[in-house]
Amino acid sequence: MREMVKRIVLVIFVLLVLTAISGFFYMQKNPLDGKSSVNKASILSGNHAK
């Protein structure tokens, strides 16, 4: 039982890491609006550049 729980947690962790890595590379290839990374960081933090 304990081994099965460890395996399930490990699989979920690996899937989360793979999702984060693929999302990172996707955002590198397809930025949100084509602006520089400074503007993207300010948009993500909620401070819209005008």
C-alpha positions as CSV (number, residue, x, y, z in Angstrom):
1,M,0.0,0.0,0.0
2,R,2.8,2.4,1.0
3,E,4.7,1.6,-2.2
4,M,1.7,2.3,-4.3
5,V,1.2,5.7,-2.8
6,K,4.9,6.5,-3.3
7,R,4.6,5.5,-7.0
8,I,1.4,7.5,-7.5
9,V,3.0,10.6,-6.0
10,L,6.2,10.1,-8.1
11,V,4.1,9.8,-11.3
12,I,2.2,13.0,-10.5
13,F,5.4,14.8,-9.7
14,V,7.0,13.7,-13.0
15,L,3.9,14.8,-15.0
16,L,3.9,18.2,-13.3
17,V,7.6,18.7,-14.1
18,L,7.1,17.6,-17.8
19,T,4.1,20.0,-18.1
20,A,6.2,22.9,-16.6
21,I,9.1,22.2,-19.0
22,S,6.9,21.9,-22.1
23,G,5.0,25.0,-21.1
24,F,8.2,26.9,-20.6
25,F,9.5,25.9,-24.1
26,Y,6.1,26.7,-25.6
27,M,6.1,30.2,-24.1
28,Q,9.7,30.7,-25.4
29,K,8.6,29.8,-28.9
30,N,5.1,31.6,-28.8
31,P,5.2,34.6,-26.5
32,L,2.0,36.1,-25.3
33,D,2.0,39.3,-27.4
34,G,5.4,39.5,-29.1
35,K,6.8,42.1,-26.6
36,S,10.1,41.9,-24.8
37,S,10.5,39.7,-21.7
38,V,10.5,42.8,-19.5
39,N,7.0,43.7,-20.7
40,K,5.8,40.1,-20.4
41,A,7.0,40.0,-16.8
42,S,5.2,43.3,-15.9
43,I,2.0,42.0,-17.6
44,L,2.2,38.7,-15.6
45,S,2.7,40.7,-12.3
46,G,-0.4,42.8,-13.1
47,N,1.4,46.1,-13.9
48,H,0.4,46.9,-17.5
49,A,2.9,48.9,-19.4
50,K,1.3,51.9,-21.2
